[in-house]
Amino acid sequence: MRIDKFLKVSRILKRRTVGKEACEEGKIAVNGKEVKPSYRVKEGDEVELRYASGAVKFRILKIKETVKKDEASSLYEVIS
């Protein structure tokens, strides 16, 4: 699954276009490397999302095409 779609499905970001823009601005890194919106994530990847006020780092646990709002947080675990 593409990184921009995963961020939307997991509800880390509200819209896929926001994920795409974040990638293009160099705010998203997977396993320590900045990625494009088309980067394919895998289970076990560590993603870092940088905001103006800080950053959040999480590990991908599962990849699903669709999930309910209550189950979205089961797709990842926050590292820091």
mmCIF file of the N, C-alpha and C atoms, coordinates in Angstrom:
data_MODEL
# 
_entry.id   MODEL 
# 
loop_
_atom_site.group_PDB 
_atom_site.id 
_atom_site.type_symbol 
_atom_site.label_atom_id 
_atom_site.label_alt_id 
_atom_site.label_comp_id 
_atom_site.label_asym_id 
_atom_site.label_entity_id 
_atom_site.label_seq_id 
_atom_site.pdbx_PDB_ins_code 
_atom_site.Cartn_x 
_atom_site.Cartn_y 
_atom_site.Cartn_z 
_atom_site.occupancy 
_atom_site.B_iso_or_equiv 
_atom_site.pdbx_formal_charge 
_atom_site.auth_seq_id 
_atom_site.auth_comp_id 
_atom_site.auth_asym_id 
_atom_site.auth_atom_id 
_atom_site.pdbx_PDB_model_num 
ATOM 1   N N  . MET A 1 1  ? 0.834   -1.173 0.000  1.00 0.00 ? 1  MET A N  1 
ATOM 2   C CA . MET A 1 1  ? 0.000   0.000  0.000  1.00 0.00 ? 1  MET A CA 1 
ATOM 3   C C  . MET A 1 1  ? 0.888   1.247  0.000  1.00 0.00 ? 1  MET A C  1 
ATOM 4   N N  . ARG A 1 2  ? 0.456   2.266  -0.712 1.00 0.00 ? 2  ARG A N  1 
ATOM 5   C CA . ARG A 1 2  ? 1.195   3.526  -0.777 1.00 0.00 ? 2  ARG A CA 1 
ATOM 6   C C  . ARG A 1 2  ? 1.176   4.220  0.583  1.00 0.00 ? 2  ARG A C  1 
ATOM 7   N N  . ILE A 1 3  ? 2.252   4.937  0.890  1.00 0.00 ? 3  ILE A N  1 
ATOM 8   C CA . ILE A 1 3  ? 2.360   5.625  2.178  1.00 0.00 ? 3  ILE A CA 1 
ATOM 9   C C  . ILE A 1 3  ? 1.249   6.658  2.351  1.00 0.00 ? 3  ILE A C  1 
ATOM 10  N N  . ASP A 1 4  ? 0.915   7.396  1.283  1.00 0.00 ? 4  ASP A N  1 
ATOM 11  C CA . ASP A 1 4  ? -0.128  8.415  1.422  1.00 0.00 ? 4  ASP A CA 1 
ATOM 12  C C  . ASP A 1 4  ? -1.490  7.787  1.723  1.00 0.00 ? 4  ASP A C  1 
ATOM 13  N N  . LYS A 1 5  ? -1.758  6.626  1.134  1.00 0.00 ? 5  LYS A N  1 
ATOM 14  C CA . LYS A 1 5  ? -3.028  5.945  1.403  1.00 0.00 ? 5  LYS A CA 1 
ATOM 15  C C  . LYS A 1 5  ? -3.035  5.347  2.805  1.00 0.00 ? 5  LYS A C  1 
ATOM 16  N N  . PHE A 1 6  ? -1.911  4.779  3.248  1.00 0.00 ? 6  PHE A N  1 
ATOM 17  C CA . PHE A 1 6  ? -1.856  4.209  4.593  1.00 0.00 ? 6  PHE A CA 1 
ATOM 18  C C  . PHE A 1 6  ? -2.126  5.278  5.653  1.00 0.00 ? 6  PHE A C  1 
ATOM 19  N N  . LEU A 1 7  ? -1.543  6.468  5.475  1.00 0.00 ? 7  LEU A N  1 
ATOM 20  C CA . LEU A 1 7  ? -1.747  7.539  6.443  1.00 0.00 ? 7  LEU A CA 1 
ATOM 21  C C  . LEU A 1 7  ? -3.222  7.935  6.533  1.00 0.00 ? 7  LEU A C  1 
ATOM 22  N N  . LYS A 1 8  ? -3.929  7.864  5.426  1.00 0.00 ? 8  LYS A N  1 
ATOM 23  C CA . LYS A 1 8  ? -5.356  8.181  5.427  1.00 0.00 ? 8  LYS A CA 1 
ATOM 24  C C  . LYS A 1 8  ? -6.174  7.044  6.040  1.00 0.00 ? 8  LYS A C  1 
ATOM 25  N N  . VAL A 1 9  ? -5.927  5.810  5.616  1.00 0.00 ? 9  VAL A N  1 
ATOM 26  C CA . VAL A 1 9  ? -6.685  4.656  6.123  1.00 0.00 ? 9  VAL A CA 1 
ATOM 27  C C  . VAL A 1 9  ? -6.510  4.507  7.628  1.00 0.00 ? 9  VAL A C  1 
ATOM 28  N N  . SER A 1 10 ? -5.293  4.738  8.115  1.00 0.00 ? 10 SER A N  1 
ATOM 29  C CA . SER A 1 10 ? -5.010  4.598  9.542  1.00 0.00 ? 10 SER A CA 1 
ATOM 30  C C  . SER A 1 10 ? -5.474  5.820  10.337 1.00 0.00 ? 10 SER A C  1 
ATOM 31  N N  . ARG A 1 11 ? -5.952  6.834  9.626  1.00 0.00 ? 11 ARG A N  1 
ATOM 32  C CA . ARG A 1 11 ? -6.450  8.076  10.213 1.00 0.00 ? 11 ARG A CA 1 
ATOM 33  C C  . ARG A 1 11 ? -5.381  8.860  10.971 1.00 0.00 ? 11 ARG A C  1 
ATOM 34  N N  . ILE A 1 12 ? -4.129  8.673  10.579 1.00 0.00 ? 12 ILE A N  1 
ATOM 35  C CA . ILE A 1 12 ? -3.050  9.509  11.122 1.00 0.00 ? 12 ILE A CA 1 
ATOM 36  C C  . ILE A 1 12 ? -3.174  10.897 10.506 1.00 0.00 ? 12 ILE A C  1 
ATOM 37  N N  . LEU A 1 13 ? -3.469  10.949 9.211  1.00 0.00 ? 13 LEU A N  1 
ATOM 38  C CA . LEU A 1 13 ? -3.773  12.204 8.533  1.00 0.00 ? 13 LEU A CA 1 
ATOM 39  C C  . LEU A 1 13 ? -5.202  12.116 8.001  1.00 0.00 ? 13 LEU A C  1 
ATOM 40  N N  . LYS A 1 14 ? -5.844  13.265 7.912  1.00 0.00 ? 14 LYS A N  1 
ATOM 41  C CA . LYS A 1 14 ? -7.259  13.285 7.567  1.00 0.00 ? 14 LYS A CA 1 
ATOM 42  C C  . LYS A 1 14 ? -7.544  12.946 6.106  1.00 0.00 ? 14 LYS A C  1 
ATOM 43  N N  . ARG A 1 15 ? -6.694  13.451 5.198  1.00 0.00 ? 15 ARG A N  1 
ATOM 44  C CA . ARG A 1 15 ? -6.935  13.217 3.777  1.00 0.00 ? 15 ARG A CA 1 
ATOM 45  C C  . ARG A 1 15 ? -5.673  12.718 3.089  1.00 0.00 ? 15 ARG A C  1 
ATOM 46  N N  . ARG A 1 16 ? -5.864  11.974 2.012  1.00 0.00 ? 16 ARG A N  1 
ATOM 47  C CA . ARG A 1 16 ? -4.738  11.429 1.251  1.00 0.00 ? 16 ARG A CA 1 
ATOM 48  C C  . ARG A 1 16 ? -3.911  12.538 0.623  1.00 0.00 ? 16 ARG A C  1 
ATOM 49  N N  . THR A 1 17 ? -4.552  13.608 0.194  1.00 0.00 ? 17 THR A N  1 
ATOM 50  C CA . THR A 1 17 ? -3.811  14.712 -0.419 1.00 0.00 ? 17 THR A CA 1 
ATOM 51  C C  . THR A 1 17 ? -2.872  15.380 0.594  1.00 0.00 ? 17 THR A C  1 
ATOM 52  N N  . VAL A 1 18 ? -3.265  15.395 1.859  1.00 0.00 ? 18 VAL A N  1 
ATOM 53  C CA . VAL A 1 18 ? -2.402  15.958 2.903  1.00 0.00 ? 18 VAL A CA 1 
ATOM 54  C C  . VAL A 1 18 ? -1.144  15.088 3.037  1.00 0.00 ? 18 VAL A C  1 
ATOM 55  N N  . GLY A 1 19 ? -1.314  13.771 2.965  1.00 0.00 ? 19 GLY A N  1 
ATOM 56  C CA . GLY A 1 19 ? -0.180  12.852 3.002  1.00 0.00 ? 19 GLY A CA 1 
ATOM 57  C C  . GLY A 1 19 ? 0.736   13.028 1.810  1.00 0.00 ? 19 GLY A C  1 
ATOM 58  N N  . LYS A 1 20 ? 0.134   13.232 0.652  1.00 0.00 ? 20 LYS A N  1 
ATOM 59  C CA . LYS A 1 20 ? 0.920   13.446 -0.570 1.00 0.00 ? 20 LYS A CA 1 
ATOM 60  C C  . LYS A 1 20 ? 1.748   14.715 -0.451 1.00 0.00 ? 20 LYS A C  1 
ATOM 61  N N  . GLU A 1 21 ? 1.130   15.794 0.021  1.00 0.00 ? 21 GLU A N  1 
ATOM 62  C CA . GLU A 1 21 ? 1.842   17.064 0.180  1.00 0.00 ? 21 GLU A CA 1 
ATOM 63  C C  . GLU A 1 21 ? 2.961   16.951 1.210  1.00 0.00 ? 21 GLU A C  1 
ATOM 64  N N  . ALA A 1 22 ? 2.711   16.238 2.300  1.00 0.00 ? 22 ALA A N  1 
ATOM 65  C CA . ALA A 1 22 ? 3.732   16.055 3.340  1.00 0.00 ? 22 ALA A CA 1 
ATOM 66  C C  . ALA A 1 22 ? 4.946   15.310 2.777  1.00 0.00 ? 22 ALA A C  1 
ATOM 67  N N  . CYS A 1 23 ? 4.706   14.292 1.959  1.00 0.00 ? 23 CYS A N  1 
ATOM 68  C CA . CYS A 1 23 ? 5.807   13.550 1.327  1.00 0.00 ? 23 CYS A CA 1 
ATOM 69  C C  . CYS A 1 23 ? 6.606   14.463 0.404  1.00 0.00 ? 23 CYS A C  1 
ATOM 70  N N  . GLU A 1 24 ? 5.899   15.237 -0.395 1.00 0.00 ? 24 GLU A N  1 
ATOM 71  C CA . GLU A 1 24 ? 6.561   16.114 -1.357 1.00 0.00 ? 24 GLU A CA 1 
ATOM 72  C C  . GLU A 1 24 ? 7.379   17.205 -0.662 1.00 0.00 ? 24 GLU A C  1 
ATOM 73  N N  . GLU A 1 25 ? 6.983   17.577 0.553  1.00 0.00 ? 25 GLU A N  1 
ATOM 74  C CA . GLU A 1 25 ? 7.701   18.596 1.313  1.00 0.00 ? 25 GLU A CA 1 
ATOM 75  C C  . GLU A 1 25 ? 8.809   17.994 2.178  1.00 0.00 ? 25 GLU A C  1 
ATOM 76  N N  . GLY A 1 26 ? 8.994   16.668 2.105  1.00 0.00 ? 26 GLY A N  1 
ATOM 77  C CA . GLY A 1 26 ? 10.059  16.002 2.850  1.00 0.00 ? 26 GLY A CA 1 
ATOM 78  C C  . GLY A 1 26 ? 9.778   15.824 4.329  1.00 0.00 ? 26 GLY A C  1 
ATOM 79  N N  . LYS A 1 27 ? 8.501   15.768 4.703  1.00 0.00 ? 27 LYS A N  1 
ATOM 80  C CA . LYS A 1 27 ? 8.127   15.647 6.116  1.00 0.00 ? 27 LYS A CA 1 
ATOM 81  C C  . LYS A 1 27 ? 7.897   14.212 6.564  1.00 0.00 ? 27 LYS A C  1 
ATOM 82  N N  . ILE A 1 28 ? 7.984   13.258 5.639  1.00 0.00 ? 28 ILE A N  1 
ATOM 83  C CA . ILE A 1 28 ? 7.737   11.859 5.984  1.00 0.00 ? 28 ILE A CA 1 
ATOM 84  C C  . ILE A 1 28 ? 8.959   11.022 5.614  1.00 0.00 ? 28 ILE A C  1 
ATOM 85  N N  . ALA A 1 29 ? 9.423   10.237 6.580  1.00 0.00 ? 29 ALA A N  1 
ATOM 86  C CA . ALA A 1 29 ? 10.554  9.338  6.360  1.00 0.00 ? 29 ALA A CA 1 
ATOM 87  C C  . ALA A 1 29 ? 10.148  7.927  6.779  1.00 0.00 ? 29 ALA A C  1 
ATOM 88  N N  . VAL A 1 30 ? 10.547  6.942  6.001  1.00 0.00 ? 30 VAL A N  1 
ATOM 89  C CA . VAL A 1 30 ? 10.301  5.533  6.319  1.00 0.00 ? 30 VAL A CA 1 
ATOM 90  C C  . VAL A 1 30 ? 11.657  4.871  6.491  1.00 0.00 ? 30 VAL A C  1 
ATOM 91  N N  . ASN A 1 31 ? 11.851  4.256  7.638  1.00 0.00 ? 31 ASN A N  1 
ATOM 92  C CA . ASN A 1 31 ? 13.120  3.605  7.977  1.00 0.00 ? 31 ASN A CA 1 
ATOM 93  C C  . ASN A 1 31 ? 14.312  4.554  7.777  1.00 0.00 ? 31 ASN A C  1 
ATOM 94  N N  . GLY A 1 32 ? 14.112  5.830  8.150  1.00 0.00 ? 32 GLY A N  1 
ATOM 95  C CA . GLY A 1 32 ? 15.196  6.807  8.103  1.00 0.00 ? 32 GLY A CA 1 
ATOM 96  C C  . GLY A 1 32 ? 15.413  7.510  6.778  1.00 0.00 ? 32 GLY A C  1 
ATOM 97  N N  . LYS A 1 33 ? 14.625  7.202  5.754  1.00 0.00 ? 33 LYS A N  1 
ATOM 98  C CA . LYS A 1 33 ? 14.802  7.826  4.436  1.00 0.00 ? 33 LYS A CA 1 
ATOM 99  C C  . LYS A 1 33 ? 13.527  8.561  4.031  1.00 0.00 ? 33 LYS A C  1 
ATOM 100 N N  . GLU A 1 34 ? 13.696  9.775  3.518  1.00 0.00 ? 34 GLU A N  1 
ATOM 101 C CA . GLU A 1 34 ? 12.539  10.515 3.014  1.00 0.00 ? 34 GLU A CA 1 
ATOM 102 C C  . GLU A 1 34 ? 11.961  9.772  1.820  1.00 0.00 ? 34 GLU A C  1 
ATOM 103 N N  . VAL A 1 35 ? 10.630  9.769  1.719  1.00 0.00 ? 35 VAL A N  1 
ATOM 104 C CA . VAL A 1 35 ? 9.970   8.987  0.671  1.00 0.00 ? 35 VAL A CA 1 
ATOM 105 C C  . VAL A 1 35 ? 9.007   9.845  -0.136 1.00 0.00 ? 35 VAL A C  1 
ATOM 106 N N  . LYS A 1 36 ? 8.690   9.337  -1.321 1.00 0.00 ? 36 LYS A N  1 
ATOM 107 C CA . LYS A 1 36 ? 7.684   9.942  -2.185 1.00 0.00 ? 36 LYS A CA 1 
ATOM 108 C C  . LYS A 1 36 ? 6.318   9.375  -1.798 1.00 0.00 ? 36 LYS A C  1 
ATOM 109 N N  . PRO A 1 37 ? 5.221   10.017 -2.233 1.00 0.00 ? 37 PRO A N  1 
ATOM 110 C CA . PRO A 1 37 ? 3.878   9.524  -1.890 1.00 0.00 ? 37 PRO A CA 1 
ATOM 111 C C  . PRO A 1 37 ? 3.595   8.110  -2.401 1.00 0.00 ? 37 PRO A C  1 
ATOM 112 N N  . SER A 1 38 ? 4.294   7.691  -3.454 1.00 0.00 ? 38 SER A N  1 
ATOM 113 C CA . SER A 1 38 ? 4.050   6.369  -4.044 1.00 0.00 ? 38 SER A CA 1 
ATOM 114 C C  . SER A 1 38 ? 4.829   5.250  -3.356 1.00 0.00 ? 38 SER A C  1 
ATOM 115 N N  . TYR A 1 39 ? 5.624   5.577  -2.332 1.00 0.00 ? 39 TYR A N  1 
ATOM 116 C CA . TYR A 1 39 ? 6.420   4.552  -1.633 1.00 0.00 ? 39 TYR A CA 1 
ATOM 117 C C  . TYR A 1 39 ? 5.499   3.482  -1.056 1.00 0.00 ? 39 TYR A C  1 
ATOM 118 N N  . ARG A 1 40 ? 5.847   2.215  -1.284 1.00 0.00 ? 40 ARG A N  1 
ATOM 119 C CA . ARG A 1 40 ? 5.042   1.092  -0.790 1.00 0.00 ? 40 ARG A CA 1 
ATOM 120 C C  . ARG A 1 40 ? 5.518   0.686  0.606  1.00 0.00 ? 40 ARG A C  1 
ATOM 121 N N  . VAL A 1 41 ? 4.630   0.833  1.581  1.00 0.00 ? 41 VAL A N  1 
ATOM 122 C CA . VAL A 1 41 ? 4.973   0.451  2.954  1.00 0.00 ? 41 VAL A CA 1 
ATOM 123 C C  . VAL A 1 41 ? 4.711   -1.030 3.177  1.00 0.00 ? 41 VAL A C  1 
ATOM 124 N N  . LYS A 1 42 ? 5.433   -1.584 4.169  1.00 0.00 ? 42 LYS A N  1 
ATOM 125 C CA . LYS A 1 42 ? 5.279   -2.986 4.544  1.00 0.00 ? 42 LYS A CA 1 
ATOM 126 C C  . LYS A 1 42 ? 5.098   -3.058 6.050  1.00 0.00 ? 42 LYS A C  1 
ATOM 127 N N  . GLU A 1 43 ? 4.578   -4.181 6.516  1.00 0.00 ? 43 GLU A N  1 
ATOM 128 C CA . GLU A 1 43 ? 4.470   -4.383 7.958  1.00 0.00 ? 43 GLU A CA 1 
ATOM 129 C C  . GLU A 1 43 ? 5.866   -4.345 8.557  1.00 0.00 ? 43 GLU A C  1 
ATOM 130 N N  . GLY A 1 44 ? 6.018   -3.666 9.679  1.00 0.00 ? 44 GLY A N  1 
ATOM 131 C CA . GLY A 1 44 ? 7.310   -3.553 10.336 1.00 0.00 ? 44 GLY A CA 1 
ATOM 132 C C  . GLY A 1 44 ? 8.066   -2.283 9.997  1.00 0.00 ? 44 GLY A C  1 
ATOM 133 N N  . ASP A 1 45 ? 7.643   -1.551 8.964  1.00 0.00 ? 45 ASP A N  1 
ATOM 134 C CA . ASP A 1 45 ? 8.303   -0.291 8.621  1.00 0.00 ? 45 ASP A CA 1 
ATOM 135 C C  . ASP A 1 45 ? 8.116   0.719  9.741  1.00 0.00 ? 45 ASP A C  1 
ATOM 136 N N  . GLU A 1 46 ? 9.152   1.533  9.980  1.00 0.00 ? 46 GLU A N  1 
ATOM 137 C CA . GLU A 1 46 ? 9.066   2.612  10.959 1.00 0.00 ? 46 GLU A CA 1 
ATOM 138 C C  . GLU A 1 46 ? 8.943   3.930  10.208 1.00 0.00 ? 46 GLU A C  1 
ATOM 139 N N  . VAL A 1 47 ? 7.877   4.650  10.494 1.00 0.00 ? 47 VAL A N  1 
ATOM 140 C CA . VAL A 1 47 ? 7.561   5.890  9.793  1.00 0.00 ? 47 VAL A CA 1 
ATOM 141 C C  . VAL A 1 47 ? 7.713   7.060  10.755 1.00 0.00 ? 47 VAL A C  1 
ATOM 142 N N  . GLU A 1 48 ? 8.356   8.118  10.277 1.00 0.00 ? 48 GLU A N  1 
ATOM 143 C CA . GLU A 1 48 ? 8.467   9.345  11.064 1.00 0.00 ? 48 GLU A CA 1 
ATOM 144 C C  . GLU A 1 48 ? 7.762   10.462 10.315 1.00 0.00 ? 48 GLU A C  1 
ATOM 145 N N  . LEU A 1 49 ? 6.851   11.122 10.993 1.00 0.00 ? 49 LEU A N  1 
ATOM 146 C CA . LEU A 1 49 ? 6.083   12.223 10.419 1.00 0.00 ? 49 LEU A CA 1 
ATOM 147 C C  . LEU A 1 49 ? 6.455   13.484 11.187 1.00 0.00 ? 49 LEU A C  1 
ATOM 148 N N  . ARG A 1 50 ? 7.056   14.447 10.483 1.00 0.00 ? 50 ARG A N  1 
ATOM 149 C CA . ARG A 1 50 ? 7.516   15.671 11.129 1.00 0.00 ? 50 ARG A CA 1 
ATOM 150 C C  . ARG A 1 50 ? 6.498   16.790 10.940 1.00 0.00 ? 50 ARG A C  1 
ATOM 151 N N  . TYR A 1 51 ? 6.138   17.424 12.048 1.00 0.00 ? 51 TYR A N  1 
ATOM 152 C CA . TYR A 1 51 ? 5.256   18.584 12.057 1.00 0.00 ? 51 TYR A CA 1 
ATOM 153 C C  . TYR A 1 51 ? 6.087   19.810 12.398 1.00 0.00 ? 51 TYR A C  1 
ATOM 154 N N  . ALA A 1 52 ? 5.487   20.990 12.296 1.00 0.00 ? 52 ALA A N  1 
ATOM 155 C CA . ALA A 1 52 ? 6.175   22.218 12.688 1.00 0.00 ? 52 ALA A CA 1 
ATOM 156 C C  . ALA A 1 52 ? 6.476   22.208 14.190 1.00 0.00 ? 52 ALA A C  1 
ATOM 157 N N  . SER A 1 53 ? 5.586   21.592 14.968 1.00 0.00 ? 53 SER A N  1 
ATOM 158 C CA . SER A 1 53 ? 5.736   21.596 16.429 1.00 0.00 ? 53 SER A CA 1 
ATOM 159 C C  . SER A 1 53 ? 6.439   20.356 16.977 1.00 0.00 ? 53 SER A C  1 
ATOM 160 N N  . GLY A 1 54 ? 6.856   19.446 16.124 1.00 0.00 ? 54 GLY A N  1 
ATOM 161 C CA . GLY A 1 54 ? 7.525   18.237 16.604 1.00 0.00 ? 54 GLY A CA 1 
ATOM 162 C C  . GLY A 1 54 ? 7.406   17.109 15.602 1.00 0.00 ? 54 GLY A C  1 
ATOM 163 N N  . ALA A 1 55 ? 7.489   15.884 16.108 1.00 0.00 ? 55 ALA A N  1 
ATOM 164 C CA . ALA A 1 55 ? 7.423   14.728 15.221 1.00 0.00 ? 55 ALA A CA 1 
ATOM 165 C C  . ALA A 1 55 ? 6.767   13.564 15.945 1.00 0.00 ? 55 ALA A C  1 
ATOM 166 N N  . VAL A 1 56 ? 6.234   12.631 15.166 1.00 0.00 ? 56 VAL A N  1 
ATOM 167 C CA . VAL A 1 56 ? 5.690   11.397 15.721 1.00 0.00 ? 56 VAL A CA 1 
ATOM 168 C C  . VAL A 1 56 ? 6.305   10.246 14.930 1.00 0.00 ? 56 VAL A C  1 
ATOM 169 N N  . LYS A 1 57 ? 6.681   9.206  15.644 1.00 0.00 ? 57 LYS A N  1 
ATOM 170 C CA . LYS A 1 57 ? 7.287   8.039  15.017 1.00 0.00 ? 57 LYS A CA 1 
ATOM 171 C C  . LYS A 1 57 ? 6.430   6.829  15.377 1.00 0.00 ? 57 LYS A C  1 
ATOM 172 N N  . PHE A 1 58 ? 6.130   5.999  14.372 1.00 0.00 ? 58 PHE A N  1 
ATOM 173 C CA . PHE A 1 58 ? 5.307   4.822  14.618 1.00 0.00 ? 58 PHE A CA 1 
ATOM 174 C C  . PHE A 1 58 ? 5.738   3.665  13.741 1.00 0.00 ? 58 PHE A C  1 
ATOM 175 N N  . ARG A 1 59 ? 5.380   2.450  14.170 1.00 0.00 ? 59 ARG A N  1 
ATOM 176 C CA . ARG A 1 59 ? 5.689   1.218  13.442 1.00 0.00 ? 59 ARG A CA 1 
ATOM 177 C C  . ARG A 1 59 ? 4.388   0.671  12.873 1.00 0.00 ? 59 ARG A C  1 
ATOM 178 N N  . ILE A 1 60 ? 4.429   0.252  11.620 1.00 0.00 ? 60 ILE A N  1 
ATOM 179 C CA . ILE A 1 60 ? 3.251   -0.321 10.960 1.00 0.00 ? 60 ILE A CA 1 
ATOM 180 C C  . ILE A 1 60 ? 3.104   -1.778 11.392 1.00 0.00 ? 60 ILE A C  1 
ATOM 181 N N  . LEU A 1 61 ? 1.941   -2.102 11.946 1.00 0.00 ? 61 LEU A N  1 
ATOM 182 C CA . LEU A 1 61 ? 1.676   -3.464 12.413 1.00 0.00 ? 61 LEU A CA 1 
ATOM 183 C C  . LEU A 1 61 ? 0.891   -4.278 11.384 1.00 0.00 ? 61 LEU A C  1 
ATOM 184 N N  . LYS A 1 62 ? -0.113  -3.646 10.764 1.00 0.00 ? 62 LYS A N  1 
ATOM 185 C CA . LYS A 1 62 ? -0.956  -4.334 9.779  1.00 0.00 ? 62 LYS A CA 1 
ATOM 186 C C  . LYS A 1 62 ? -1.259  -3.382 8.639  1.00 0.00 ? 62 LYS A C  1 
ATOM 187 N N  . ILE A 1 63 ? -1.520  -3.954 7.487  1.00 0.00 ? 63 ILE A N  1 
ATOM 188 C CA . ILE A 1 63 ? -1.940  -3.160 6.333  1.00 0.00 ? 63 ILE A CA 1 
ATOM 189 C C  . ILE A 1 63 ? -3.280  -3.709 5.860  1.00 0.00 ? 63 ILE A C  1 
ATOM 190 N N  . LYS A 1 64 ? -4.282  -2.835 5.862  1.00 0.00 ? 64 LYS A N  1 
ATOM 191 C CA . LYS A 1 64 ? -5.618  -3.197 5.389  1.00 0.00 ? 64 LYS A CA 1 
ATOM 192 C C  . LYS A 1 64 ? -6.119  -2.081 4.482  1.00 0.00 ? 64 LYS A C  1 
ATOM 193 N N  . GLU A 1 65 ? -6.903  -2.447 3.472  1.00 0.00 ? 65 GLU A N  1 
ATOM 194 C CA . GLU A 1 65 ? -7.432  -1.459 2.534  1.00 0.00 ? 65 GLU A CA 1 
ATOM 195 C C  . GLU A 1 65 ? -8.453  -0.538 3.196  1.00 0.00 ? 65 GLU A C  1 
ATOM 196 N N  . THR A 1 66 ? -9.296  -1.099 4.041  1.00 0.00 ? 66 THR A N  1 
ATOM 197 C CA . THR A 1 66 ? -10.297 -0.298 4.746  1.00 0.00 ? 66 THR A CA 1 
ATOM 198 C C  . THR A 1 66 ? -10.423 -0.800 6.183  1.00 0.00 ? 66 THR A C  1 
ATOM 199 N N  . VAL A 1 67 ? -10.655 0.132  7.093  1.00 0.00 ? 67 VAL A N  1 
ATOM 200 C CA . VAL A 1 67 ? -10.904 -0.222 8.488  1.00 0.00 ? 67 VAL A CA 1 
ATOM 201 C C  . VAL A 1 67 ? -11.936 0.733  9.060  1.00 0.00 ? 67 VAL A C  1 
ATOM 202 N N  . LYS A 1 68 ? -12.607 0.277  10.106 1.00 0.00 ? 68 LYS A N  1 
ATOM 203 C CA . LYS A 1 68 ? -13.548 1.144  10.808 1.00 0.00 ? 68 LYS A CA 1 
ATOM 204 C C  . LYS A 1 68 ? -12.762 2.093  11.689 1.00 0.00 ? 68 LYS A C  1 
ATOM 205 N N  . LYS A 1 69 ? -13.398 3.183  12.047 1.00 0.00 ? 69 LYS A N  1 
ATOM 206 C CA . LYS A 1 69 ? -12.733 4.216  12.847 1.00 0.00 ? 69 LYS A CA 1 
ATOM 207 C C  . LYS A 1 69 ? -12.156 3.641  14.141 1.00 0.00 ? 69 LYS A C  1 
ATOM 208 N N  . ASP A 1 70 ? -12.891 2.758  14.795 1.00 0.00 ? 70 ASP A N  1 
ATOM 209 C CA . ASP A 1 70 ? -12.447 2.169  16.064 1.00 0.00 ? 70 ASP A CA 1 
ATOM 210 C C  . ASP A 1 70 ? -11.216 1.275  15.890 1.00 0.00 ? 70 ASP A C  1 
ATOM 211 N N  . GLU A 1 71 ? -11.044 0.681  14.716 1.00 0.00 ? 71 GLU A N  1 
ATOM 212 C CA . GLU A 1 71 ? -9.955  -0.260 14.470 1.00 0.00 ? 71 GLU A CA 1 
ATOM 213 C C  . GLU A 1 71 ? -8.719  0.403  13.864 1.00 0.00 ? 71 GLU A C  1 
ATOM 214 N N  . ALA A 1 72 ? -8.805  1.668  13.502 1.00 0.00 ? 72 ALA A N  1 
ATOM 215 C CA . ALA A 1 72 ? -7.714  2.343  12.798 1.00 0.00 ? 72 ALA A CA 1 
ATOM 216 C C  . ALA A 1 72 ? -6.413  2.339  13.604 1.00 0.00 ? 72 ALA A C  1 
ATOM 217 N N  . SER A 1 73 ? -6.503  2.513  14.907 1.00 0.00 ? 73 SER A N  1 
ATOM 218 C CA . SER A 1 73 ? -5.293  2.581  15.721 1.00 0.00 ? 73 SER A CA 1 
ATOM 219 C C  . SER A 1 73 ? -4.604  1.215  15.864 1.00 0.00 ? 73 SER A C  1 
ATOM 220 N N  . SER A 1 74 ? -5.270  0.129  15.477 1.00 0.00 ? 74 SER A N  1 
ATOM 221 C CA . SER A 1 74 ? -4.651  -1.195 15.555 1.00 0.00 ? 74 SER A CA 1 
ATOM 222 C C  . SER A 1 74 ? -3.681  -1.440 14.394 1.00 0.00 ? 74 SER A C  1 
ATOM 223 N N  . LEU A 1 75 ? -3.628  -0.537 13.425 1.00 0.00 ? 75 LEU A N  1 
ATOM 224 C CA . LEU A 1 75 ? -2.752  -0.690 12.267 1.00 0.00 ? 75 LEU A CA 1 
ATOM 225 C C  . LEU A 1 75 ? -1.309  -0.271 12.576 1.00 0.00 ? 75 LEU A C  1 
ATOM 226 N N  . TYR A 1 76 ? -1.104  0.472  13.665 1.00 0.00 ? 76 TYR A N  1 
ATOM 227 C CA . TYR A 1 76 ? 0.225   0.981  13.983 1.00 0.00 ? 76 TYR A CA 1 
ATOM 228 C C  . TYR A 1 76 ? 0.416   1.097  15.489 1.00 0.00 ? 76 TYR A C  1 
ATOM 229 N N  . GLU A 1 77 ? 1.671   1.215  15.910 1.00 0.00 ? 77 GLU A N  1 
ATOM 230 C CA . GLU A 1 77 ? 1.983   1.513  17.309 1.00 0.00 ? 77 GLU A CA 1 
ATOM 231 C C  . GLU A 1 77 ? 2.935   2.689  17.345 1.00 0.00 ? 77 GLU A C  1 
ATOM 232 N N  . VAL A 1 78 ? 2.654   3.628  18.222 1.00 0.00 ? 78 VAL A N  1 
ATOM 233 C CA . VAL A 1 78 ? 3.470   4.822  18.352 1.00 0.00 ? 78 VAL A CA 1 
ATOM 234 C C  . VAL A 1 78 ? 4.758   4.455  19.098 1.00 0.00 ? 78 VAL A C  1 
ATOM 235 N N  . ILE A 1 79 ? 5.888   4.862  18.551 1.00 0.00 ? 79 ILE A N  1 
ATOM 236 C CA . ILE A 1 79 ? 7.188   4.588  19.168 1.00 0.00 ? 79 ILE A CA 1 
ATOM 237 C C  . ILE A 1 79 ? 7.608   5.782  20.027 1.00 0.00 ? 79 ILE A C  1 
ATOM 238 N N  . SER A 1 80 ? 7.501   6.985  19.461 1.00 0.00 ? 80 SER A N  1 
ATOM 239 C CA . SER A 1 80 ? 7.822   8.190  20.237 1.00 0.00 ? 80 SER A CA 1 
ATOM 240 C C  . SER A 1 80 ? 7.129   9.401  19.657 1.00 0.00 ? 80 SER A C  1 
# 
